[in-house]
Structure formats: C-alpha cells, structure tokens
Amino acid sequence: MKNKIDEVVTVSNLRSMAGSRSYMRGEEYFQDGAVKNLYCDGEQLTADVRGTQVYRARITNDNGHLDGKCSCPVGRDGDFCKHLVALGLTYLYKQEEALEKKNKSTFSWKEFLQKCDKEELIKIILEMSPNNAQLVERYRMANLPSSPNVKLRELKSKVDELFRLAEDMEEYYDDYWDGYEVDDSEEIFNEQSDLLLKVLERLTIQEEFKLLFGITTYAIGKFLDSSNAEMDSVQEFVDRLTGYYLEATRAQPKSNDEIFNLFLEWEDKGQNFGYGVISRILSGLPEEIMEKWVVGALEEWRSYPPCKLGDYSYNEERSYVERHLLTWANEQKNDSLKLEILEKKMQSAGDVVDLAREYHRQGMQAKVIPLLKKAHKELGRTPAITDLLAEELQKTGNDDEALAMAWEEFTKDPMDDTALNRLQTVSSKMKCWKEYYQKALDFLEEQDKKDSKRTSGSFYSYHNSMRQRRVEVLFTHGDQLTAWNLAQGSSLSEEWWLKLAAWRSKEVPKEAASILRQLLDAALRPTGENAYRHVIQLLQVYRKYLQMANCEAEFSAYCANIRQEYKRRRLLMEQMNAAKL
C-alpha cells in the first residue's frame, strides 16, 4: 500500500521546491550519508541531518503538496533547504533499496566472469570501456610504452589534458556558508594529476632523469600560463612538479646555461603564481646558476627607487628579487650588500626592526636609536617599534626618556594592554613600577569620572568601557578584591563577569552564583540554537556554584521556572533535556 507521503516525495518535487542550487547541495549531503535517524509514519518524514551542526528536518504532505520544515537558518526563514532535499532523497533511496532487495536477481556477475574464456572477457571489457574512461586512463598511465620518445609524447598529452581541466575549473562564492567552493572538475583534476605524479615518481626511482626533465619543463612552462593559478589544487600540483624538476636538474641532464636561460623565460611569467613557484625553483638551482641570476638581479634591483616609511604599496616582483638577494648576501656573508638592501627596502615596522638588528650585528649601534625615533614618529604608535625604542633607550642609559615615552603612550591609549605592559617593563627596570601602577590607576579613575559625566543620561553608557578597563587592570595585577568591589553595579562584558565570578566562587560561591543568575536572565532573551547552547553553558556554571554553596534546590527551582516560562521554545527544552538540566 502506498504511503500518503509517497504522493509528494519525488525527485521532481524536491528539485522544484528547493531550486537547482539547494538541490545539488542536498544531493551531496545525501551521498555523504548526512541523514540519520530517519522515521516515516506514512504521513510525514523526520530525521536528523548533519551539516555544520545537527539540524532537525521534517517533510509532510500538505493537501497533496510537498512541504517541509528544518531547524537550520534557511529552514527557519521558511525556505525548502538542502537538508530537506537530503532527507527526501534518502527516503527515496531506502524505498528503492527495499524494492531491489525484494526483487534481487540470483545472477552473480563475479561468478559469470570467472566462467568466461579470454576472448569473451576481452569483448566484455571493450564494450564497457567507453563508460569507464577514468579506469582506462589509470591503466594507460600505469603501462606506458618503453620507448622514451613515445613515452614523452604520451606524458605531454596528459599534461595538455590536465591544463584543459585546470582552465575549466570554476570557483564561486557561497554566501550561505561564507566561503568558496569549486565544482566537480576539481576532483577530476586532482584524480588525473595524481596519475601523472605517480609516473614522475617512478621515473625518479628508475633514474630516468632526461625524460623527467623533459616532461617537467614542458608541464611547468604550460601551467605558468594557467588562468586558475590561484586555485589550491593547481598550486599544489605545480609545486609537486617543481620538486621533480629540481630532482632532474640535480642529475644534470642539461648544461647550466640551458637551465638558466629556461629559468629566465619562466621568471617572466612568475607573477601568475605570485612568484611562489619561481622562488622555489630558484632556491633549488645549483650555486653556479644562482650566481648568474644574482648578477642580473642586482643590476635590476639597483634601478628601483628607495622605499618610503609607511608606504605599504606592494610590488611582488621587487619583493621576490629582494628576498633572494638577501638570502644570497647572507650565504656569501656580504654584509655591505645586506645593509644596502635593508636600508633601501624599508617600508614597514618589520623592515625597521630588521634593519635595527642588522645595525647591531654589524656594530653600528649609534644608528639604531635615530632610526627607531624616525620610525616612531612616521609610523605612529607601532608596538614593535615603540618597545624596541624603549629597550634601546634604557640600554644606553636614557631611562627617563624611555619612561616618559612609555607613560605618554599609555595615556594616549589607556585601553591597550601593550602600552600598559611596556610601562610596567620600563618602570620595573627603574624600580618604580609600584608608583607608576598607582599613577596609571589614578589616571584611569580620572578618565572614568570624565566619561561618566560626559555620557550622563545618554542612551549609550560609554563610560562603562573605562570602568571595565579599571577592573581589568586591578584584576590582572593582583588586586582582585578591589576589582570585584569596583565592578558591582557596573556594566561589564560577560567575559569579565565570568572571570570575576570564577575568582569569587573560591571564597563566596553564593555571590558568584548571583552573577551567573544575572547573566542567565540576559542570555534567555534572544532565541535560536546558538543562543540556547549558550544558555546551557551558563546553566552548568550556575549549577556548579550553587552546589559549592550547598544550594542545589535553588538551581532545581530555577530550571523548573525556565521550563514553565519558556515551554514553547522547543529547541531550548530539547537542549535542557540533553544536558539533564
């Protein structure tokens, strides 16, 4: 007898309700086995569908029309989502499976093949081959001809095929999942590229380096023109090609001049892969070739204008050239060239720090503080520069200047932990941290009072952020009780209330529990699965503190009150049941 639900659950109806995009995603979920605990009572289907989390999906026959509800964001908006598609397809599959089981043939394909003679098997295989192209290709690549020229021709055709696949790959932005996805062509590309890479691995083991050099140079040259070079699968493939190419060059199948000239051709296309492939090749080439490259690279680099501090424009080619010139200068212990490059490429705080360290290494300490002061002025409050400048000032005996700068930086941004930590570091070396800690607290209190007056009666209580900052500083530096007392009646973040409650629970758990009660009252206002999960977490902490205070009955009463007041929130009730609350 046909179930009522069978009247509406069809592939056509599922596709029509969901739309092609959600239907395709639902197919993937179905194929991945995401549907669990499927139940059908003839009138409706229900199941759990695992996505980023487990969603509850239900399909019904609404007066002859397909209808569905799901606890996911799309389903809660009233749309027919991919989870419902997966549920419907799973049901149809199970129906077909049951029918196939009932009508299963006694014919055994394996036993039949075992009885066939050679000619008959060949005939069967040839008949099946057009529908199993990937299987045929796998055996083709595992059984290439022995002739090097013929083998090279076969492998080049494989590279051409992979290049076409790479060009056909598509990438699109999925606004539901807030990320990028690719179509099925990437999976095909990965499968086929693995076949070629296995052949290259065999060539390496068998030391067929001339053939390995020929096919890797052809493939790298081809893929440097790829329009999809930014895709991870293409980059990974070319990166592995590069490894085999370097294996071949180390065996010297070609002269250094030939290898170098080929590299220069590739270098002109390097930007297509962000110079990553080219950088790896250059790093792995013999030293003689590297020296030839340095001559031309230095001539080009010296034509570049000096960079300006704070100008963060990025030139990929210049960065690539400077990176390798610096590596070469390090290896050759060419300090003058290294200094020349570091001074010319200085743009960011990191560049300044590198140059300061190099001045130190080369015994040019007198240049360090002027460099750091210039950077401190032109780059603004950059922690790495300010910290290093304070350290250098104290090394050279300018403690008062370092302390004045640290205090100024703190007063400019009292909310910044880095500025306070710097003040602590500098003043501790001068043995006056206790004095400056109190001075910092007094400053924060003064700002708190100013902000409180400025925002009095305002809808937005900005002064609470300064109050929280005072609490943070007190608590972090060991004055927990003072921080606790200051926090009372203030509007702090949940994170800080939880920290204070955790500390207070050790001595007065009842007071810690009262904090959790207030947080719970606020957490129960929003709805939705994530909000309810947060409520459960707070309830568990609340129970812990009440148990510590021997007030478990109070917790039971509170949970009973939640169940009564919010009984219509089905998801909340389910989560409370699961957590045994």
N, C-alpha and C positions, 0 to 999 in steps of 0.2 A: 504494500500500500504506500502510495506516495505521500511524504510529509507535506504539510502546508508550507514549510519553509522552502521546499524544493521548487515551488512555483515561482519564486522570485530570485533565488540564488543561482545565477547563471553568469558565465564569463562576460556575456554581452552587457548584462545589467550592472555588473561590478565596474566594468570599464566606463560605461555611460555615467554612473553616479560619481566616480572618482576623478574622471578625466585621465588623459593618457599619462601625464607625469606621475601622479599619485599611484596609478595602476601599475606602472613599471616599478616603482619603489616597493609597492606591495608584493609584486612578484618576487623581488629579491628577498624580502622578509620571509615569504612562504618557502622559497628554495633553501634559505638558511635555517629553516626549522625554528623560526622565532615564535610560532604559535604553540602554546602549552595549555593543558587542562581544558581542551575543547569539550563542550557539552551541548547536546541538542535534545530538546524535549518534543520535537516535531513542530513547535510553534516559533521557537527562537533558537539562535546560536549564541553561546557565550564562550569566552576564552581569555587567557592572559597572553599578551603579545609583548615580547621583549624588544624594546628599542634602546634609547639612552637609559631608560628605566622600564619597569614593567607597567603596561597600560591594560586596563580592563576594557574589552571590546564586546559589543552586543549587536547582533543583526536580527531584525524581525520582519514579518510580513505585515505591512500596514495596508490592509484592504486591497491586497493584490499588488502593492508597490514595495520595492526594496527600501528598507530604512535601517539606519544604524546609528549607534552612539558609542563614543570612545572617550576615555578619560585624558587623552593627550590634548595639547593646546589646540590643535586643528579641530579635533572632535568636539571639544568644549565650545568652540565657535559655531558648531552646527554643521560643519562640513563632513563629507564622506572621505575619511583619511586612508592612508596607506595601511594602517593597522587593520582596518575593517576589510580592505581588499585581501590582505594576508589571511584573515580569518575565513572569508568566503572561499578563497582558493584552496585552503587546507581542507575545508569541509568537502568541496567537490572532489578533491584528490582521494580523500578517505572513502567517499561513495564509490568512485571508480575502482579503487583498490579492493573494496569489498566485493564488487561485481566481478572483477578479474579473478579473485580468489575462488569465487563460486563457480566460474566458468573456465577455470585453469585447464590448459591443454596438457595432455600426457606426453606431448612431443618434447624430447630433450635435444637441444641444439648441440650441446657438448658431445653427447653420445653419437649423434648423427655425424659430426665432423670426424670423430675417431674412426668411423667405419668407412669414410671416403678414401679413394685412392688419390695419388699425387695429381693426376690430370684434373680430376674433379675438384680438388681443393684449389688448384690454380684458377680454374674457371670461376669458382665462388668468390675468391679474393679479388679477381679483376672486376667482377660485377659489383662488388661492394666498394672498391677503391674510390670512385668519383665522389662518394658520400663521406669519405674518411680522409680528406686531403691532408689534415694535420698529422694523422697517423702515418700516412705515406711519407710525408716530409720528414718525420722523425727518423724513419728507417733510411731515407735517402741521405740525410746528413750523417748518419752513423756508418754508412757504407759508400763513401766517396771513392772515385777512381784513384788508382795508384799513381798515374802519370801526374807530375807536379803541375804542368801547364793546364791540363784538363781540370785538375782539382782546383787550381786558382780561378779558372773560368766559372766553375760551379759555385765557388765561395763568393765571387764577385756578384753573381746573380742573386745570391742570398742577401748580400749587403744591399743591393738595389731594392729587393723586396722589403727589407726592413726599413729602408729610407722612405718608401712609399707608405708603409704602415705608420711611420712616425709623422709624416706630413698629414695623414688622415685623422690623427688623434685629435679629439676635441675635449675642451675643458670648459666647464660652466660653473657659475656661482649659484649655490643652493641657499636661498635666503631663509629657508626654514631651519636648516642645520647650521647656517652661518659659516659655510666653508666651501671649498672647491671639490668638485667631483669630476670624474672622467668617464667616458663611455666605454663599451666593451672592447674597443680597439686597443686600449692599453694592455688589457690582459692578453690579447693575441700577440701584441708586440713583445711582451715580456716572455711569453712561451717560445716564440720564434727566435728571439735574440739569445735565449739560453741555449738553443740548439747550436747556433754559431759559436758561442763562447766555449761550449764543450769541445767543439772541433779545435779551437785555438789552444785549449788546454792540452789536447792530445798532441798537437804539433809541437808544443813546448816540451812535453815529456819525451817525444821522439827526436827532439833537437832538429826539427826541420825549420831552421831559423830563416832561411832565404824565403820560403813560402810564407812563413809567419810575418816577415817584414812586408812582403808584397801585399798580403790581404789586409793587414792592419793599417798600412799607409793609405791604401785605397779607401778603407772604411772611415778612417779619421777625416781624410780630406773631404769625403762625401758628407759626413754628418756635421762638419763645421758650417755647412750651409743650411742646416735644418732650421725650419721656421718655428719648431716647437722645442728649441734648445732649453727653454726654461722648465720643461716638464721633468719631474724627478726620474721617471723611468728612462728617458732619453739620456739625461745626465749620468745616471748610474751606468748605463750601457757604455757610453763613450769613455767614462772613467775606467771601466774594466778593459776596454780596448786599449787604452793608453798603457796600462800595465803590461799587456802582452807586447805592445810595440817597443817598450823600453827593454823588455827581455830580448827581443830580436836585435835591437841596436847594440846591446852589450856584447852580442856574439859577432859584431862587426861584419854583417853581410854586405855593407856598402861603405864607401870611404867617408871620412869626417866631412869633407867638402860637400858631398851629395846629401848627407844627413842635415848639415847646416843650411844649405840652400832650400831644402824641402821645409825645414822648420820656419824659415823666414816667410815662405809662402803661407804657411798655416798661421803665423803670427798676425798677418794682415787681416785674418778672419777671427782673431781671438776674442773680439768683443762680443761675438754672438753667444759665447758661453761664459761671458763675464771674466774672461781670461783664466778661468779655473783650469780648463784642460791644458791650455798653453803653459800655464805656470807649472803644472805637474810634469809636463814633458821637459821643460827647460831644467827643472830641478834634477831630473834623472839622466840628463845627457852627459857624456864624458867631459872631463875638465877642459880638454883642448877645444871642444865646441863652445863651452861656456865662455872661455877666454875670447874667442872670436866674437861672440854675442856682446860681451862687455864693451868691446871697442866701439861698435856701432851704437849701442845703447847709451854710452857716456856722451857721445857726440850729440845724440838727440836730446838727452836729458839736460845738457848744458844750455840748450836753446830755450828751455822752459823758464818763464819768469818766476821770481821768488813768490811763495805763497804769503798770504796775509793772515795775521791772527784774527780768528773769528769769522773768516770767510770759509764756510763749510761746503762750498761747491765741490763736487766730486768728479774727478776725471779718472775713469777706470784704467785707461792705458798708462797714464802717468803713475798711478798707484802701483800698477804691475811692474813697471820699469824700476821705480824707486825701491820696491820691496826686494827685487832680485839683486839690484846693485848693492843694497845694504848687506844682503846675505853674502855676496861675493867679497865686499870690503871686510866683513867680519872674518871670513875664512882666510883671506890674504893678510889679515892684521894691518890693513891700510887705514890707520886712524884718521889721517887727514881727509881722505875721501868720505869716510863715515861721518865726520863732523860737517863736512861741506853739504852732504845730503840732508842731514838732520836740521841744519840751520836753514836750508832753502825750502824744505817741505813743511815747515812749522805752521799749522793751522789751528789745531785743537789743543785742549788741555793735555791730552795724552802725548801729543808731539812735544809740548813744552817739558813735561816730566821726563820723557826720553832724552831730550837734549840736556836737561839739568844733570841727569845721571851720567851722561857721557862726559860733560864738563868735569864732573867729579872724578870719573875714571881716568881722564887724561890730565888730572892735576890742575884744572883751570877753575878752582873754587871761587876766585874773585868774580867770575862771570855769572855765577849761579843766582845770587840774590837780585842783581839788576834784571836778569831775565825773568825771574819769578815776579818781581814787583811790576814789571811791564805787563806780564800776562794777567796778573791780579787786577790791574787797572783796566785792561782792554777786554778781558773775558768776563768781567763781573765776578759774582760770588761763586766761584767754581771750587768745590770742596777739595779736589786733589791738589790744586794749585795753592789754595789757602793753607791747607795742612802742611804741605811741603815748605811753604814760605815761613810759617811759624816755626817749624822744626829747624830750618836753616838759620833763622834769626837767633834762636836760642843756642845753636851750636857756636855761633860767632860772638856770643856774649850780649846780644841785643834783647835781653829778656823783657825789658819794659816795653819796647816796641812790639814784641810778639804778643804780650799780654794786652796791650792797648788795642791791637788789631783783633785779637780773639774776642775781647769784650764788645767792640764795635760790631763785629759780625753777629754776635749773639743778639744784641739789641735791635739789629736790622731784621732779624728773623728769629724771634724767640721760640717759635713753634718747631724749629728744626733741631732734631737730635744731634746732627753732625756739628752744628755750631756750639751746642752746649758741651758735647764731648770734647771738642777742641779746647774750649775754655777750661774744662777740667784738666786736660792733659798739660796745657801750658802753665796754669796756676799751680798744679801739683808739683811740677818741676821747680817752681819758685817757692814751694811750701806755703802757699796762701790760698789753697782750694777752699778751705772752710770759710774763709772770709768772702770769697767770690761766689760760693754756693749760696750763702745768705744774701749776698748782693743780687744774685740772679732771682732768688725767691721774692725779694722786695720789689724788684723791677716787674716781675710777673703780677704781683699783687696790685701794684700801681696801675698796670695796664688793664687788669681785670676790673678795677673800680672805674676807670675811664670808659671802658667799653660798656659797663653796666649802666652808667649814666647816659651814654650816647644812645643806647638802644632801649632805654626805659619806656615801657608802654608800646614798644614796637611788636608787630606780629612775629618777627624773627628775632630770636634771642642769641645774637652772635656772641655775646659775652660769655656764653656757656663754653665756647671752644677755648677761651683763655682760662676759664675756671678748670676745665678738664686738663689743660696743659699744666697748671699748678699741681693738680692731683698726680699727673703722670710723673712730674719731676720729683715730688716728695716720695711717692711710692717707689720709684726706680732707685732712688738714692738712700733707701732705708728708713724713711720716716713714714711707715705705713699707717700708724695710728693717726697721725696728723692728716694724712691723705684721706683716710676714712672719714674723719670728722668734717673735713672741708667738703667732701663730696655730698654729705647729707643735704637734701633739698636742692641739689644741682641737677642739671640735665646733662648726663654723660652718655657716651656711646655704650651700647650693650656690651661690647668687648671689655670696656673698663669696669662696668658694674660686675661682670663675671670675675674679673681678676680680683677686685676688692672683696667680693663675696667668698671666693676661694680662700683668700687670706683670713677673712673674719671667721670662717667656719671652723678654723682650728681652735678658736677660743670661745666664740659665742655663735654656735651654729644656728640658733633661732633667728639671730639678726641677719645672718647670711641667707636663710630661707625667706625672710621677708623681702629681700632684694629680688630673689627669684620669682616671688609671687607678683611683684610689680612688673617684672619683665614678661611674665606669662600673660598678665592682663593685656599688655600691649600686643604680644605676639598672636593672641587669639582674634584680633580684629581682622587681619587680611584672610583671604581664602585661597585655596589651591593646594596641590600636592606638596610643593616645596615648603609652603608656609606651615602646613600641618606637620611635616617632617621636623621642622624647626621647633614646633610646639612640643613634640615628643622628646626631643633632646633636652629642652628646658625642664620638662616634667621629670625626667630621670635625675637631673641635678637637684631639683627641688626635693624629690623623694629622699635623695641621699642626705641632704642637710637636715630634713625633718627626722630621719632615722637617727642621725647623730644627736639630735636634740630630744630623742625619745618622744616624738610627736607624730607617730605613724598614722594615728587615727585622723589627724588633721589632713594628711595627704589623701587618705581614702575619701574623706568628705569632699575635698576639693575636686577630685576626679569625678565623683558622683554628680557634683554640681555642673561640671563641664558637660557630662553626658546628658544631663537634663536640659541644659540651656542650649546646647549645640547639637541636639539629636538629629536634626535634619542634615547635618554635614556628614554624609555617608563615608566619604574618604577619611575624615578625621576619626570617626568611630572605628573604621577598619584598622587604621594605624594604631589606635589605642589598644584595640584587641590584640593586634600582632605583638605589641610591646608589653602586653599583660598589665596594662595600667587601669 
